[in-house]
């Protein structure tokens, strides 16, 4: 591997892409702990409406969050491809209900554009936008704009009870 190829490999970041209400989103691969099939969580009283409940993850209780609702959109409709992305946010873990996991892609941080003020109630949750190549079945590859989420900015640690810490 040449020095230039090594520098490019170091500069690239891997993101997991997924959909919410037909919009493409991405999170850092390093934050992802696992992808789980959707199972109804145990409901909790007196939590924000976007918190679907809690689930047991190998002996730890984690909150399950409707990510679409957390971003201020209508709730996701559950279907066969709905799943939960279990992520690490600082020292805490949470599960995010998403419509469908799409791919794992590499991006160049230099290609990330700043997020405009639009469409989500908590604009700081959008770290930026990046154009990615999506795999397609017949046409080879297709480009799409992907919204990159800033997990720390979702503020879950401040809004969830200590039970799910």
TIBAKOL-95524 format. One record per atom (N, C-alpha, C): x, y, z; residue in one letter. Coordinates in Angstrom, 1 decimal. Layout:
X, Y, Z, A
...
This chain:
0.9, -1.2, 0.0, X
0.0, 0.0, 0.0, X
0.9, 1.2, 0.0, X
0.6, 2.2, -0.9, X
1.4, 3.4, -1.0, X
1.1, 4.3, 0.2, X
1.9, 5.3, 0.4, X
1.6, 6.3, 1.4, X
0.3, 7.0, 1.2, X
0.1, 7.3, -0.1, X
-1.2, 8.0, -0.5, X
-2.4, 7.1, -0.2, X
-2.3, 5.9, -0.5, X
-3.4, 4.9, -0.3, X
-3.6, 4.8, 1.2, X
-2.5, 4.7, 2.0, X
-2.6, 4.6, 3.5, X
-3.3, 5.8, 4.1, X
-2.9, 7.0, 3.6, X
-3.5, 8.3, 4.1, X
-5.0, 8.3, 3.8, X
-5.4, 7.8, 2.6, X
-6.8, 7.8, 2.2, X
-7.6, 6.9, 3.1, X
-7.0, 5.7, 3.3, X
-7.7, 4.7, 4.2, X
-7.9, 5.2, 5.6, X
-6.9, 6.0, 6.1, X
-7.0, 6.5, 7.4, X
-8.1, 7.7, 7.4, X
-8.1, 8.5, 6.4, X
-9.0, 9.6, 6.3, X
-10.5, 9.2, 6.2, X
-10.7, 8.0, 5.5, X
-12.1, 7.6, 5.3, X
-12.8, 7.2, 6.6, X
-14.1, 7.4, 6.7, X
-14.9, 7.0, 7.8, X
-15.9, 6.0, 7.3, X
-16.2, 5.0, 8.1, X
-17.3, 4.1, 7.8, X
-18.6, 4.5, 8.5, X
-19.7, 4.5, 7.7, X
-21.0, 4.8, 8.3, X
-22.0, 3.7, 7.9, X
-22.9, 3.5, 8.8, X
-24.0, 2.6, 8.6, X
-25.2, 3.5, 8.1, X
-25.7, 3.1, 6.9, X
-26.8, 3.9, 6.4, X
-28.1, 3.2, 6.6, X
-29.2, 4.0, 6.8, X
-30.5, 3.4, 7.1, X
-31.5, 4.4, 6.6, X
-32.8, 4.0, 6.5, X
-33.9, 4.9, 6.1, X
-34.8, 5.2, 7.3, X
-35.4, 6.4, 7.2, X
-36.5, 6.8, 8.1, X
-37.4, 7.6, 7.1, X
-38.6, 7.1, 7.0, X
-39.6, 7.8, 6.1, X
-39.0, 8.1, 4.8, X
-38.4, 7.2, 4.2, X
-37.8, 7.3, 2.8, X
-36.6, 8.2, 2.7, X
-36.1, 8.8, 3.8, X
-34.9, 9.6, 3.8, X
-33.7, 8.8, 4.3, X
-32.6, 8.9, 3.6, X
-31.4, 8.2, 3.9, X
-30.6, 8.9, 5.1, X
-30.2, 8.2, 6.1, X
-29.5, 8.7, 7.2, X
-28.2, 7.8, 7.4, X
-27.3, 8.3, 8.2, X
-26.1, 7.6, 8.5, X
-25.6, 7.9, 9.9, X
-24.9, 6.9, 10.5, X
-24.3, 7.1, 11.8, X
-22.9, 6.4, 11.6, X
-22.0, 6.9, 12.5, X
-20.6, 6.3, 12.5, X
-20.7, 4.9, 12.9, X
-20.0, 4.0, 12.1, X
-19.9, 2.6, 12.3, X
-19.3, 2.3, 13.7, X
-18.4, 3.2, 14.2, X
-17.8, 3.0, 15.5, X
-18.8, 3.1, 16.6, X
-19.9, 3.7, 16.4, X
-20.9, 3.9, 17.5, X
-21.9, 2.7, 17.5, X
-21.9, 1.9, 16.4, X
-22.9, 0.8, 16.3, X
-22.4, -0.4, 17.1, X
-23.3, -0.9, 18.0, X
-22.9, -2.1, 18.8, X
-23.5, -3.4, 18.1, X
-24.8, -3.3, 17.6, X
-25.4, -4.4, 16.9, X
-26.7, -3.9, 16.3, X
-27.2, -4.7, 15.4, X
-28.5, -4.5, 14.7, X
-29.4, -5.7, 15.2, X
-30.6, -5.3, 15.7, X
-31.5, -6.3, 16.3, X
-32.8, -6.2, 15.5, X
-33.5, -7.4, 15.4, X
-34.8, -7.4, 14.9, X
-35.7, -6.6, 15.8, X
-36.8, -6.1, 15.3, X
-37.8, -5.4, 16.1, X
-38.5, -6.3, 17.0, X
-38.6, -6.0, 18.3, X
-39.4, -6.7, 19.3, X
-40.1, -5.7, 20.1, X
-41.3, -5.8, 20.5, X
-42.0, -4.8, 21.3, X
-41.2, -4.7, 22.6, X
-40.8, -3.5, 22.9, X
-40.1, -3.2, 24.2, X
-41.1, -3.2, 25.4, X
-40.6, -3.2, 26.6, X
-41.4, -3.0, 27.8, X
-41.7, -1.5, 27.9, X
-42.9, -1.1, 28.0, X
-43.2, 0.3, 28.1, X
-42.8, 0.9, 29.5, X
-42.5, 2.2, 29.5, X
-42.2, 2.9, 30.7, X
-43.2, 4.0, 30.9, X
-43.6, 4.3, 32.1, X
-44.5, 5.5, 32.3, X
-43.7, 6.8, 32.4, X
-44.3, 7.9, 32.1, X
-43.7, 9.2, 32.3, X
-42.3, 9.4, 31.5, X
-42.3, 8.9, 30.3, X
-41.1, 9.2, 29.5, X
-41.6, 9.9, 28.2, X
-40.7, 10.6, 27.5, X
-41.1, 11.3, 26.3, X
-41.7, 10.3, 25.3, X
-42.6, 10.8, 24.5, X
-43.4, 9.9, 23.6, X
-42.5, 9.2, 22.6, X
-41.3, 9.7, 22.3, X
-40.4, 9.0, 21.3, X
-39.8, 7.8, 22.0, X
-39.8, 7.6, 23.3, X
-39.3, 6.4, 23.9, X
-40.3, 5.3, 23.9, X
-40.0, 4.3, 23.1, X
-40.9, 3.2, 22.9, X
-41.0, 2.3, 24.1, X
-39.9, 2.3, 25.0, X
-39.8, 1.4, 26.1, X
-38.4, 1.0, 26.3, X
-38.2, -0.1, 27.0, X
-36.9, -0.6, 27.3, X
-36.8, -2.1, 26.8, X
-35.5, -2.5, 26.6, X
-35.3, -3.9, 26.2, X
-34.0, -4.4, 27.0, X
-33.9, -5.7, 27.1, X
-32.8, -6.3, 27.8, X
-31.7, -6.6, 26.7, X
-30.6, -6.1, 26.9, X
-29.4, -6.4, 26.0, X
-28.4, -7.1, 26.9, X
-28.4, -8.4, 26.8, X
-27.4, -9.2, 27.6, X
-27.3, -8.7, 29.0, X
-28.4, -8.6, 29.7, X
-28.4, -8.2, 31.1, X
-28.5, -6.7, 31.4, X
-28.3, -5.9, 30.4, X
-28.4, -4.4, 30.6, X
-29.7, -3.9, 30.0, X
-30.4, -3.0, 30.7, X
-31.6, -2.4, 30.2, X
-31.2, -1.2, 29.4, X
-31.8, -1.2, 28.1, X
-31.5, 0.0, 27.3, X
-32.8, 0.6, 26.8, X
-32.9, 1.9, 26.6, X
-34.1, 2.5, 26.0, X
-34.2, 2.2, 24.5, X
-35.4, 2.0, 24.1, X
-35.7, 1.9, 22.6, X
-36.4, 3.2, 22.2, X
-35.8, 3.9, 21.3, X
-36.2, 5.2, 20.8, X
-36.7, 5.1, 19.4, X
-37.9, 5.7, 19.2, X
-38.4, 5.8, 17.8, X
-37.7, 7.0, 17.2, X
-36.7, 6.7, 16.4, X
-35.8, 7.8, 15.9, X
-36.6, 8.8, 15.0, X
-37.5, 8.3, 14.2, X
-38.3, 9.3, 13.4, X
-39.0, 10.3, 14.3, X
-39.6, 9.8, 15.4, X
-40.3, 10.7, 16.3, X
-39.3, 11.6, 17.0, X
-38.2, 11.1, 17.4, X
-37.2, 11.9, 18.1, X
-36.7, 13.0, 17.2, X
-36.7, 12.8, 15.9, X
-36.4, 13.9, 15.0, X
-37.5, 14.8, 14.7, X
-38.7, 14.6, 15.2, X
-39.8, 15.4, 15.0, X
-40.8, 15.0, 13.9, X
-40.6, 13.8, 13.3, X
-41.4, 13.4, 12.2, X
-42.5, 12.4, 12.8, X
-43.3, 12.0, 11.9, X
-44.4, 11.0, 12.2, X
-43.7, 9.7, 12.6, X
-44.3, 8.9, 13.5, X
-43.7, 7.6, 13.8, X
-43.5, 6.7, 12.6, X
-42.5, 5.9, 12.7, X
-42.2, 4.9, 11.6, X
-43.3, 3.8, 11.7, X
-43.7, 3.3, 10.5, X
-44.6, 2.2, 10.5, X
-43.8, 0.9, 10.6, X
-44.2, 0.0, 11.4, X
-43.5, -1.2, 11.6, X
-43.8, -2.1, 10.4, X
-42.7, -2.8, 9.9, X
-42.9, -3.8, 8.8, X
-41.7, -4.8, 9.0, X
-41.6, -5.7, 8.0, X
-40.7, -6.8, 8.2, X
-39.2, -6.4, 8.2, X
-38.9, -5.2, 7.7, X
-37.5, -4.8, 7.6, X
-37.2, -3.8, 8.7, X
-38.2, -3.4, 9.6, X
-37.9, -2.6, 10.7, X
-36.9, -3.2, 11.6, X
-36.0, -2.4, 12.2, X
-35.0, -3.0, 13.1, X
-34.5, -1.9, 14.1, X
-33.7, -2.4, 15.0, X
-33.2, -1.5, 16.1, X
-31.7, -1.5, 15.9, X
-31.2, -0.3, 15.8, X
-29.7, -0.1, 15.8, X
-29.3, 0.2, 17.3, X
-28.6, -0.7, 17.9, X
-28.1, -0.5, 19.2, X
-26.8, 0.3, 19.2, X
-26.7, 1.4, 19.8, X
-25.6, 2.3, 19.7, X
-25.0, 2.7, 21.0, X
-23.8, 3.1, 21.0, X
-23.1, 3.7, 22.2, X
-23.1, 5.2, 22.1, X
-23.7, 5.9, 23.1, X
-23.7, 7.3, 23.1, X
-23.0, 7.7, 24.4, X
-21.7, 8.0, 24.3, X
-20.9, 8.2, 25.5, X
-20.8, 6.9, 26.2, X
-21.1, 6.9, 27.5, X
-21.0, 5.7, 28.3, X
-22.4, 4.9, 28.3, X
-23.4, 5.5, 27.6, X
-24.7, 4.8, 27.6, X
-25.0, 4.1, 26.3, X
-25.9, 3.2, 26.4, X
-26.4, 2.5, 25.2, X
-27.9, 2.8, 25.0, X
-28.3, 2.8, 23.7, X
-29.7, 3.0, 23.3, X
-30.0, 2.3, 22.1, X
-31.2, 2.0, 21.8, X
-31.6, 1.3, 20.6, X
-32.5, 2.3, 19.8, X
-32.2, 2.4, 18.5, X
-33.0, 3.3, 17.7, X
-33.8, 2.5, 16.7, X
-35.1, 2.7, 16.7, X
-36.0, 2.0, 15.7, X
-35.8, 2.8, 14.4, X
-35.4, 2.0, 13.3, X
-35.3, 2.6, 12.0, X
-36.1, 1.8, 11.0, X
-36.4, 2.3, 9.9, X
-37.2, 1.6, 8.9, X
-36.5, 0.5, 8.2, X
-35.2, 0.7, 7.9, X
-34.4, -0.4, 7.2, X
-33.0, 0.0, 7.2, X
-32.1, -0.9, 7.5, X
-30.7, -0.7, 7.3, X
-30.4, -0.9, 5.8, X
-29.6, 0.0, 5.2, X
-29.3, 0.0, 3.8, X
-27.9, -0.6, 3.5, X
-26.9, -0.1, 4.1, X
-25.5, -0.5, 3.7, X
-24.5, 0.1, 4.7, X
-23.3, -0.4, 4.6, X
-22.2, 0.2, 5.3, X
-21.3, 0.8, 4.2, X
-21.0, 2.0, 4.3, X
-20.2, 2.7, 3.3, X
-19.0, 3.5, 3.9, X
-18.0, 3.7, 3.0, X
-16.9, 4.6, 3.4, X
-17.1, 6.0, 2.9, X
-16.8, 7.0, 3.7, X
-17.0, 8.4, 3.2, X
-15.7, 9.1, 3.5, X
-15.4, 10.1, 2.7, X
-14.3, 11.0, 3.0, X
-14.8, 12.2, 3.8, X
-14.3, 12.4, 5.0, X
-14.7, 13.6, 5.8, X
-14.7, 14.9, 5.1, X
-13.8, 15.1, 4.1, X
-13.7, 16.3, 3.4, X
-14.9, 16.6, 2.5, X
-15.7, 15.5, 2.2, X
-16.9, 15.7, 1.4, X
-18.2, 15.9, 2.1, X
-18.1, 16.0, 3.5, X
-19.3, 16.3, 4.3, X
-19.6, 17.8, 4.2, X
-20.9, 18.0, 3.9, X
-21.4, 19.4, 3.8, X
-22.1, 19.8, 5.0, X
-22.1, 21.0, 5.5, X
-22.8, 21.4, 6.7, X
-24.3, 21.3, 6.5, X
-25.0, 21.0, 7.5, X
-26.5, 20.8, 7.5, X
-27.2, 22.1, 7.4, X
-28.1, 22.3, 6.5, X
-28.9, 23.5, 6.5, X
-30.0, 23.4, 7.6, X
-30.5, 24.6, 8.0, X
-31.6, 24.6, 9.0, X
-32.9, 24.2, 8.3, X
-33.3, 23.0, 8.5, X
-34.5, 22.5, 7.8, X
-35.0, 21.2, 8.3, X
-36.3, 21.0, 8.3, X
-37.0, 19.7, 8.5, X
-37.0, 19.0, 9.8, X
-35.9, 19.1, 10.6, X
-36.0, 18.4, 11.9, X
-36.1, 19.4, 13.0, X
-36.8, 19.1, 14.0, X
-37.0, 20.0, 15.2, X
-35.7, 20.3, 15.9, X
-34.8, 19.3, 15.9, X
-33.5, 19.5, 16.6, X
-32.4, 19.4, 15.5, X
-32.2, 20.6, 14.8, X
-31.3, 20.6, 13.7, X
-29.8, 20.2, 14.1, X
-29.5, 20.4, 15.4, X
-28.1, 20.1, 15.8, X
-27.9, 18.6, 15.8, X
-29.0, 17.8, 15.6, X
-28.8, 16.3, 15.5, X
-28.2, 15.9, 14.2, X
-28.3, 16.8, 13.2, X
-27.7, 16.5, 11.9, X
-26.3, 17.1, 11.8, X
-25.3, 16.2, 11.8, X
-23.9, 16.6, 11.7, X
-23.5, 17.1, 10.4, X
-24.2, 16.7, 9.3, X
-23.9, 17.2, 8.0, X
-24.5, 16.3, 7.0, X
-24.2, 16.6, 5.7, X
-24.8, 15.8, 4.6, X
-23.6, 15.3, 3.7, X
-23.7, 14.1, 3.2, X
-22.7, 13.6, 2.3, X
-23.4, 12.9, 1.1, X
-22.8, 13.0, 0.0, X
-23.3, 12.2, -1.2, X
-22.6, 10.9, -1.2, X
-23.4, 9.8, -1.2, X
-22.8, 8.5, -1.2, X
-23.3, 7.7, -2.5, X
-22.6, 6.7, -2.8, X
-23.0, 5.8, -3.9, X
-23.8, 4.7, -3.3, X
-25.0, 4.5, -3.8, X
-25.8, 3.3, -3.3, X
-25.8, 2.2, -4.3, X
-25.8, 1.0, -3.8, X
-25.9, -0.1, -4.7, X
-27.3, -0.3, -5.2, X
-27.4, -0.6, -6.5, X
-28.7, -0.8, -7.1, X
-28.6, -2.1, -7.8, X
-29.7, -2.8, -8.1, X
-29.7, -4.1, -8.6, X
-29.3, -4.1, -10.1, X
-29.9, -3.2, -10.9, X
-29.7, -3.3, -12.4, X
-28.7, -2.2, -12.9, X
-28.8, -1.0, -12.4, X
-28.1, 0.1, -12.9, X
-26.7, 0.3, -12.4, X
-26.2, -0.7, -11.6, X
-24.9, -0.5, -11.0, X
-24.9, 0.2, -9.7, X
-24.5, 1.5, -9.8, X
-24.6, 2.3, -8.6, X
-25.3, 3.6, -8.8, X
-25.9, 4.1, -7.7, X
-26.7, 5.3, -7.8, X
-26.3, 6.2, -6.7, X
-26.3, 7.5, -6.9, X
-25.9, 8.5, -5.8, X
-27.1, 8.9, -5.0, X
-26.9, 9.1, -3.7, X
-27.9, 9.6, -2.9, X
-27.3, 10.6, -1.8, X
-28.1, 11.5, -1.4, X
-27.7, 12.4, -0.3, X
-28.1, 11.7, 1.0, X
-27.1, 11.7, 2.0, X
-27.3, 11.0, 3.2, X
-27.1, 12.1, 4.4, X
-28.1, 12.1, 5.3, X
-28.0, 13.0, 6.5, X
-27.2, 12.2, 7.5, X
-26.1, 12.8, 8.0, X
-25.3, 12.2, 9.1, X
-25.8, 12.7, 10.4, X
-26.1, 11.7, 11.3, X
-26.6, 12.0, 12.6, X
-25.5, 12.2, 13.6, X
-25.7, 13.2, 14.5, X
-24.8, 13.4, 15.6, X
-25.4, 12.8, 16.8, X
-25.1, 11.6, 17.2, X
-25.8, 10.9, 18.3, X
-25.7, 11.7, 19.6, X
-24.6, 12.3, 19.9, X
-24.5, 13.0, 21.2, X
-25.5, 14.2, 21.2, X
-25.8, 14.8, 20.1, X
-26.8, 15.9, 20.1, X
-28.2, 15.5, 20.2, X
-28.5, 14.2, 20.2, X
-29.9, 13.8, 20.3, X
-30.4, 14.0, 21.8, X
-29.4, 14.1, 22.7, X
-29.8, 14.5, 24.1, X
-30.5, 13.4, 24.9, X
-30.3, 12.2, 24.5, X
-31.0, 11.1, 25.3, X
-30.6, 11.0, 26.7, X
-29.4, 11.3, 27.0, X
-28.9, 11.1, 28.4, X
-29.6, 12.1, 29.3, X
-29.9, 13.3, 28.8, X
-30.6, 14.3, 29.6, X
-32.1, 14.0, 29.8, X
-32.7, 13.2, 28.8, X
-34.1, 13.1, 28.8, X
-34.6, 11.8, 29.4, X
-33.8, 10.8, 29.6, X
-34.2, 9.5, 30.0, X
-34.0, 9.3, 31.5, X
-34.9, 8.6, 32.2, X
-34.7, 8.4, 33.6, X
-33.5, 7.6, 33.9, X
-33.0, 7.7, 35.1, X
-31.8, 7.0, 35.5, X
-31.9, 5.5, 35.4, X
-33.1, 5.0, 35.4, X
-33.4, 3.5, 35.3, X
-32.7, 3.0, 34.0, X
-32.6, 3.8, 33.0, X
-32.0, 3.3, 31.7, X
-30.6, 3.8, 31.5, X
-30.0, 4.3, 32.5, X
-28.6, 4.8, 32.4, X
-27.6, 3.8, 32.1, X
